[in-house]
Amino acid sequence: MVKLDQMKKSSLATALKIKELNAYQLMKNELFETIHLELLPGEGIPLHPNPQRVLFYVLSGEGMFYQAESDLLMKQDDSIDVPAGAERSWKNTGTGSLKLLVVKFF
């Protein structure tokens, strides 16, 4: 049986700030990394690839997810699984904050 002291708890209040973004690394190990990302209205992340598979889950707000020549409106409780190497970007098109949980798989 796994005991509580063998588990790792994280909190946004104590998470490591990621440079140049309103983002915080909640947890990272050899299997995955979890990030809390917030984009204010009109903010976005440029189109870029990632060498890892990435899962995005919309915690709150809404925004556009862009991938190559297509786009997809994403709202609270939507998620998208992005294969490794796929170029993608985000833009907050809503009137409030867009908060995302980002999970990168190694």
Backbone as CSV, one residue per row, in Angstrom:
resi,resn,N_x,N_y,N_z,CA_x,CA_y,CA_z,C_x,C_y,C_z
1,MET,0.841,-1.186,0.000,0.000,0.000,0.000,0.884,1.245,0.000
2,VAL,0.545,2.215,-0.826,1.284,3.472,-0.903,0.821,4.378,0.229
3,LYS,1.780,4.956,0.925,1.456,5.837,2.052,1.482,7.290,1.606
4,LEU,0.783,8.120,2.338,0.679,9.539,2.014,2.045,10.214,1.930
5,ASP,2.984,9.826,2.775,4.308,10.458,2.746,5.117,10.071,1.511
6,GLN,4.621,9.125,0.715,5.266,8.744,-0.539,4.696,9.525,-1.723
7,MET,3.696,10.355,-1.470,3.060,11.144,-2.515,3.582,12.571,-2.472
8,LYS,3.453,13.268,-3.589,3.935,14.640,-3.667,2.759,15.571,-3.897
9,LYS,2.599,16.548,-3.027,1.533,17.539,-3.139,2.126,18.820,-3.719
10,SER,1.345,19.526,-4.522,1.800,20.813,-5.042,0.703,21.849,-4.854
11,SER,1.098,23.112,-4.943,0.159,24.220,-4.778,0.573,25.353,-5.701
12,LEU,-0.407,26.026,-6.270,-0.114,27.169,-7.124,0.615,28.258,-6.344
13,ALA,0.275,28.406,-5.082,0.883,29.443,-4.240,2.389,29.254,-4.051
14,THR,2.864,28.027,-4.139,4.291,27.754,-3.921,4.995,27.226,-5.171
15,ALA,4.289,27.219,-6.306,4.847,26.670,-7.546,5.942,27.561,-8.123
16,LEU,6.825,26.948,-8.893,7.926,27.634,-9.551,7.412,28.466,-10.722
17,LYS,7.705,29.765,-10.741,7.287,30.671,-11.817,8.093,30.373,-13.080
18,ILE,7.413,30.322,-14.207,8.064,30.119,-15.499,8.313,31.489,-16.116
19,LYS,9.535,31.741,-16.507,9.927,33.042,-17.064,9.068,33.433,-18.255
20,GLU,8.821,34.732,-18.379,8.173,35.362,-19.535,6.709,34.985,-19.746
21,LEU,6.142,34.190,-18.870,4.733,33.809,-18.980,4.081,33.943,-17.614
22,ASN,2.771,34.073,-17.611,2.035,33.987,-16.361,1.729,32.506,-16.158
23,ALA,2.774,31.752,-15.855,2.690,30.300,-15.765,3.533,29.799,-14.604
24,TYR,3.078,28.694,-14.026,3.744,28.123,-12.862,3.839,26.610,-13.014
25,GLN,5.035,26.087,-12.751,5.255,24.646,-12.798,4.749,24.046,-11.486
26,LEU,3.689,23.288,-11.576,3.107,22.675,-10.388,3.873,21.441,-9.950
27,MET,4.300,20.651,-10.932,4.993,19.408,-10.609,5.770,18.939,-11.831
28,LYS,6.899,18.288,-11.565,7.683,17.713,-12.660,8.406,16.487,-12.138
29,ASN,8.349,15.416,-12.936,9.121,14.221,-12.623,9.582,13.598,-13.940
30,GLU,10.045,12.373,-13.903,10.576,11.751,-15.116,9.490,11.377,-16.125
31,LEU,8.226,11.391,-15.719,7.131,11.000,-16.607,6.336,12.168,-17.185
32,PHE,6.174,13.243,-16.394,5.326,14.349,-16.830,5.680,15.641,-16.119
33,GLU,5.150,16.742,-16.664,5.259,18.064,-16.055,3.872,18.696,-16.118
34,THR,3.430,19.299,-15.021,2.145,19.999,-15.018,2.391,21.489,-14.804
35,ILE,1.673,22.296,-15.591,1.845,23.751,-15.582,0.470,24.406,-15.501
36,HIS,0.363,25.434,-14.682,-0.833,26.280,-14.640,-0.486,27.522,-15.449
37,LEU,-1.243,27.770,-16.526,-0.975,28.883,-17.431,-2.186,29.793,-17.463
38,GLU,-1.959,31.104,-17.342,-3.045,32.076,-17.421,-2.730,33.099,-18.503
39,LEU,-3.688,33.299,-19.407,-3.582,34.316,-20.448,-4.687,35.334,-20.226
40,LEU,-4.326,36.603,-20.185,-5.300,37.676,-20.034,-5.973,37.945,-21.374
41,PRO,-7.121,38.635,-21.389,-7.795,38.907,-22.658,-6.844,39.528,-23.690
42,GLY,-6.836,38.949,-24.886,-5.978,39.427,-25.959,-4.583,38.827,-25.966
43,GLU,-4.147,38.227,-24.870,-2.815,37.614,-24.810,-2.800,36.290,-25.551
44,GLY,-1.611,35.937,-26.026,-1.467,34.670,-26.719,-0.059,34.133,-26.623
45,ILE,0.105,32.947,-27.126,1.409,32.288,-27.206,1.648,32.013,-28.682
46,PRO,2.802,32.408,-29.228,3.074,32.212,-30.662,3.076,30.735,-31.059
47,LEU,2.839,30.504,-32.337,2.875,29.161,-32.894,4.263,28.571,-32.677
48,HIS,4.303,27.370,-32.104,5.582,26.708,-31.841,5.351,25.202,-31.678
49,PRO,6.371,24.398,-31.982,6.274,22.956,-31.754,6.746,22.623,-30.339
50,ASN,6.439,21.430,-29.900,6.935,20.943,-28.622,7.372,19.504,-28.839
51,PRO,8.543,19.118,-28.337,9.017,17.752,-28.576,8.224,16.692,-27.806
52,GLN,7.384,17.129,-26.852,6.600,16.181,-26.067,5.120,16.219,-26.465
53,ARG,4.453,15.129,-26.183,2.987,15.112,-26.244,2.487,16.033,-25.137
54,VAL,1.450,16.835,-25.435,0.936,17.803,-24.465,-0.585,17.705,-24.398
55,LEU,-1.092,17.703,-23.185,-2.534,17.745,-22.955,-2.870,19.107,-22.360
56,PHE,-3.846,19.794,-22.958,-4.337,21.072,-22.437,-5.747,20.857,-21.904
57,TYR,-6.009,21.367,-20.711,-7.353,21.328,-20.128,-7.719,22.757,-19.737
58,VAL,-8.863,23.242,-20.220,-9.291,24.605,-19.928,-9.975,24.629,-18.566
59,LEU,-9.310,25.270,-17.609,-9.858,25.399,-16.257,-10.965,26.442,-16.210
60,SER,-10.746,27.575,-16.898,-11.758,28.632,-16.961,-11.466,29.538,-18.144
61,GLY,-12.502,30.238,-18.591,-12.365,31.159,-19.710,-12.551,30.467,-21.039
62,GLU,-12.168,31.189,-22.096,-12.242,30.628,-23.438,-11.172,31.258,-24.312
63,GLY,-10.777,30.531,-25.320,-9.764,31.038,-26.230,-9.666,30.165,-27.457
64,MET,-8.846,30.625,-28.378,-8.641,29.886,-29.624,-7.354,29.082,-29.542
65,PHE,-7.470,27.833,-29.924,-6.329,26.938,-30.072,-6.055,26.869,-31.561
66,TYR,-4.834,27.195,-31.948,-4.455,27.199,-33.358,-3.455,26.082,-33.614
67,GLN,-3.633,25.392,-34.729,-2.709,24.342,-35.132,-2.596,24.400,-36.645
68,ALA,-1.415,24.767,-37.114,-1.152,24.885,-38.561,-2.204,25.773,-39.228
69,GLU,-3.028,25.222,-40.088,-4.001,26.009,-40.852,-5.399,26.005,-40.230
70,SER,-5.562,25.408,-39.076,-6.899,25.307,-38.487,-6.933,25.907,-37.088
71,ASP,-8.146,26.163,-36.607,-8.303,26.695,-35.264,-9.541,26.075,-34.627
72,LEU,-9.584,26.172,-33.307,-10.643,25.530,-32.550,-10.944,26.371,-31.325
73,LEU,-12.216,26.733,-31.138,-12.612,27.462,-29.945,-12.656,26.490,-28.776
74,MET,-11.957,26.842,-27.707,-11.886,25.996,-26.515,-12.479,26.763,-25.344
75,LYS,-13.341,26.086,-24.578,-14.018,26.702,-23.439,-13.787,25.870,-22.178
76,GLN,-14.240,26.397,-21.054,-14.091,25.717,-19.771,-14.502,24.248,-19.876
77,ASP,-13.655,23.397,-19.321,-13.819,21.945,-19.265,-13.548,21.235,-20.590
78,ASP,-13.073,21.961,-21.616,-12.614,21.319,-22.853,-11.165,20.896,-22.667
79,SER,-10.764,19.870,-23.386,-9.359,19.469,-23.381,-8.963,19.041,-24.784
80,ILE,-7.661,19.087,-25.031,-7.138,18.648,-26.329,-5.783,17.996,-26.110
81,ASP,-5.583,16.869,-26.763,-4.355,16.084,-26.676,-3.557,16.358,-27.948
82,VAL,-2.370,16.942,-27.810,-1.557,17.367,-28.950,-0.344,16.446,-29.090
83,PRO,-0.182,15.789,-30.232,0.957,14.898,-30.429,2.296,15.648,-30.388
84,ALA,3.335,14.940,-30.033,4.686,15.504,-30.018,5.032,16.045,-31.400
85,GLY,5.669,17.204,-31.433,6.115,17.804,-32.678,5.101,18.673,-33.391
86,ALA,3.845,18.621,-32.986,2.802,19.417,-33.646,2.931,20.885,-33.241
87,GLU,2.912,21.774,-34.234,2.931,23.201,-33.929,1.561,23.641,-33.465
88,ARG,1.541,24.493,-32.429,0.276,24.998,-31.925,0.490,26.306,-31.212
89,SER,-0.612,27.046,-31.016,-0.575,28.299,-30.268,-1.930,28.513,-29.618
90,TRP,-1.977,29.483,-28.722,-3.207,29.845,-28.009,-3.393,31.347,-28.061
91,LYS,-4.658,31.790,-28.038,-4.971,33.204,-27.863,-6.250,33.306,-27.048
92,ASN,-6.212,34.148,-26.026,-7.402,34.391,-25.223,-8.296,35.339,-26.004
93,THR,-9.441,34.837,-26.435,-10.397,35.640,-27.201,-11.602,36.033,-26.345
94,GLY,-11.566,35.684,-25.078,-12.671,35.985,-24.178,-12.494,37.323,-23.482
95,THR,-13.404,37.599,-22.563,-13.372,38.864,-21.818,-12.728,38.711,-20.444
96,GLY,-12.483,37.487,-20.016,-11.823,37.219,-18.732,-10.573,36.403,-18.948
97,SER,-9.937,36.022,-17.858,-8.719,35.213,-17.933,-9.003,33.838,-18.532
98,LEU,-8.052,33.349,-19.311,-8.063,31.983,-19.818,-7.047,31.215,-18.981
99,LYS,-7.519,30.247,-18.213,-6.630,29.463,-17.358,-6.590,28.035,-17.879
100,LEU,-5.359,27.556,-18.084,-5.134,26.229,-18.640,-4.291,25.379,-17.706
101,LEU,-4.612,24.104,-17.634,-3.730,23.131,-17.026,-3.026,22.448,-18.190
102,VAL,-1.714,22.489,-18.185,-0.893,21.929,-19.256,-0.145,20.723,-18.692
103,VAL,-0.264,19.594,-19.354,0.453,18.387,-18.935,1.341,17.942,-20.081
104,LYS,2.655,17.972,-19.852,3.626,17.519,-20.845,4.083,16.124,-20.441
105,PHE,4.037,15.179,-21.401,4.441,13.798,-21.134,5.819,13.547,-21.714
106,PHE,6.713,13.006,-20.907,8.092,12.739,-21.352,8.254,11.302,-21.783
